[in-house]
Amino acid sequence: MATETKSTGKYWMMFLVSLALTIAFLIFLPEWFWVMLPFLFTSLVYAFDWV
């Protein structure tokens, strides 16, 4: 069984950008904070290569 290594650097960058935007939303527009959560958690799952 061959294992394939994938580069997840792009996904880690997406996670960091999503995290920064989530924190910004939490500070400036707390009522819309939840809108960023799907992007944050989706990019985290891809960064850990759980798909």
C-alpha positions as CSV (number, residue, x, y, z in Angstrom):
1,M,0.0,0.0,0.0
2,A,1.6,3.3,-1.1
3,T,1.2,6.4,1.0
4,E,1.0,9.7,-0.7
5,T,2.3,12.9,0.9
6,K,0.4,16.1,0.2
7,S,1.6,19.6,0.8
8,T,-0.8,21.3,3.2
9,G,1.0,24.7,3.4
10,K,-1.7,26.4,1.3
11,Y,-4.4,25.1,3.7
12,W,-2.5,26.3,6.7
13,M,-2.3,29.8,5.2
14,M,-6.0,29.7,4.5
15,F,-6.5,28.6,8.1
16,L,-4.4,31.6,9.4
17,V,-6.3,34.1,7.2
18,S,-9.6,32.6,8.4
19,L,-8.5,32.8,12.0
20,A,-7.5,36.4,11.6
21,L,-10.8,37.3,9.9
22,T,-12.8,35.4,12.6
23,I,-11.0,37.3,15.3
24,A,-11.7,40.6,13.4
25,F,-15.4,39.7,13.1
26,L,-15.5,38.9,16.8
27,I,-14.1,42.3,17.7
28,F,-15.9,44.5,15.2
29,L,-19.0,42.6,14.2
30,P,-19.7,40.1,17.0
31,E,-23.2,39.4,15.8
32,W,-21.8,38.1,12.5
33,F,-18.9,36.1,14.1
34,W,-20.6,32.8,13.3
35,V,-20.4,33.5,9.5
36,M,-16.7,32.9,9.5
37,L,-16.8,29.6,11.5
38,P,-17.4,27.3,8.5
39,F,-14.4,28.7,6.7
40,L,-12.2,28.4,9.8
41,F,-13.1,24.8,10.5
42,T,-13.1,23.7,6.9
43,S,-9.6,25.1,6.4
44,L,-8.4,23.4,9.6
45,V,-9.7,20.0,8.5
46,Y,-7.9,20.4,5.2
47,A,-4.7,21.6,6.9
48,F,-4.6,18.5,9.1
49,D,-5.4,16.4,6.0
50,W,-8.4,14.7,7.6
51,V,-10.3,14.4,4.3
